[in-house]
Amino acid sequence: MNNLIQKGGRWLVLLGVMAIFAACQPITPNGTIPNAPAPATVVPGNTDAGDTDIPAALNQRQVLAMQLGLDLDAVEIVDVKAVTWSDGCLGLGSPVELCLQAETPGYRITLAANGADYVYHTNEDGSQVRLASAPEPQLENVILEGTLNDESGCNTIQVSREQIAFGRCMTSLLRVPILDPARQADIAEFAETFAPFSATIELGTATEFVTGDLQFNGSGETEAMPAQQRMIAEWARLLWLEAQSGRFGASWGLALAWHREGGIAGFCD
């Protein structure tokens, strides 16, 4: 138990430097969309469907390959269409989301990997990306599920021993493998140690307010105390950030590495 508490402290230090994206909406495990998104207007002729050199498409291909743990050649750009989205949510806003009511030029990008299609809506330079459709998550034996909320949006996560599914609340979820064996060991240890619990937890730092609504389905017998619940929630937030970027492990949040040899006797860096 002391090891878990010490581990929790390390998570809190690491996570203090991270930025979060989220808002406020209850969890929807199936990632379904109850209402259709606002219609989009396709602008013909701006981009040929066979043009795969659009930077937004190339960037998203790279991101998906990293998320799925695949070589870049295993992800194909199937189609790119120029689109003028009807709002700032790229036509994929949820029923409770406030979207800027302004036409937004961008693209509908279709990628293929592992025999499945992944469709994305982006703005023109690819700095804004939303998942429109992907294979159904279908995680087995979900250990942890919840939402992460701040002023920017609401995000859903589901975690099993080997996979995570994530996405904006009430929209399609993207299922990807947990690529870091250390993260797989973490969730296995949590599941085997702690009994089930539900909690709403405040995360983040003094300048970054985030809440997490967490449902933990552990098989252990130890009751998780508030500090341990927060540790698990912060760990889930880290896993979510890593899954979004496709970069797992300590290098994701590395800001500075320091090493020195020699120097004043008696001092060691």
Buried (B, 14 or more C-beta within 10 A) or exposed (E): EEEBEEBBEEBBEBBEEBEBBBBBBEBBBEBEBEEEBBEBEEBEEBBEEEBBEBEBBBBBBEBBBBBBEBEEEEBEBBBBBBBBBBBBBBBBBBEEBEBEEEBBBBBBBBBBBEEEBBBBBBBBEBEBBBBBBBBBBEBEEBBBBBBBBBEEBBBBBBBBBBBBBBBBBBBBBBBBBBBBEEBBEBBEBBBEBBEBBEBEBEBBEEEEEBBBBBBBBBEBEEEBEEEBBBBBBBBBBBBBBBBBEBBBEEEBBEEEEEEEEEEEEEEEE
